């Protein structure tokens, strides 16, 4: 991408409580993963890994449009999570 500001970067996925700004869980993504230990970094998989400790808690989950996948919402509704876009 010619307009990209830098060649290298770090992406951080965070699960944050919006009321008190407390970070529940965080994952750092830097690109390729070493062989032997590779996780699926699709949006649905990232959300499921981050939300796992809060299943059956009845909490609201607010996401942006990168995470709006019907199969993900269907799975999270099974875990009794309320979703907002």
Secondary structure as UniProt FT lines:
FT   TURN            2..3
FT   STRAND          11..17
FT   TURN            18..21
FT   STRAND          22..29
FT   TURN            35..36
FT   HELIX           43..51
FT   HELIX           52..54
FT   TURN            55..56
FT   STRAND          60..62
FT   HELIX           65..67
FT   HELIX           70..78
FT   TURN            79..80
FT   STRAND          82..84
//
